[in-house]
Amino acid sequence: MTMRHRFKQRDPLEARLAAEAERLREEAELIPPGATRDEMLRKARQAETGAQMSEWLRSPGLQPPD
């Protein structure tokens, strides 16, 4: 049986997603307009949305349904 190699993330998910979004936006600025650039910008928006959703889900104001 193979063992899974587990490791603990150093940065929270929100920070990793925000960094990925920033990296994708910087890369998109370097390439000419087209499908590849649009795809990078779409992925950057998805990463930002994911970070915002994760932050919202962790907020103390969120209450479970009764």
N, C-alpha and C positions, 0 to 999 in steps of 0.2 A: 504494500500500500504506500502510495506517495504522500509525503507530508506537505501541507500547505505552508508556504513562507508568509508569515504575517508581520506587518510592521505598523507602527503607530504614526499617523500623520502629524507632522510638526505644526502645520498651520490649519486653522479652521476651514471648513468647506467654503464659507463665504469669501474668505481671503484668497483661496486658490482660484475660485471662479472669477473674482474680480481681476486677478493678475492675468488669467487666461484671456479675458475679454480685452484687457489693455494690450496684451501681446498681439492678439489678432487684429485689433484696430491699427496698431503701428505697422504691422506687416501689410495690411490692406492699403495703407497710404503709399507704399513703395511700388505697388503694381498698378498697371493701367486699368481703367474701367473695363469691366467685363464680368463674365460668369464667375470666375474664380474670386474676384474681389467681392462680388455680391454675396457669395457663399461665406467668405470670411466674416463679412459684416453681419450676416445672419447668425453665424455661430457666436459672434461677440454679443449680440443682443440676447441670444438664448442663455449665455453664461451669466449675463447681468440679471436677467429675469430669474434664473435659478438661484442666484445669490440673494436677491430680494425675497423670494419665496421662502428660502431657508431661514433667513433672518426673521421674517414674519412668523413662521411656524415656531421659532424659538422664543418669541416675545412672551413676556409674562402676562400680557393682557389677553392672550388667546385662552379661551375657556373651553373645556370639553362639552359636548352636547349632553343635555339631561335626559 
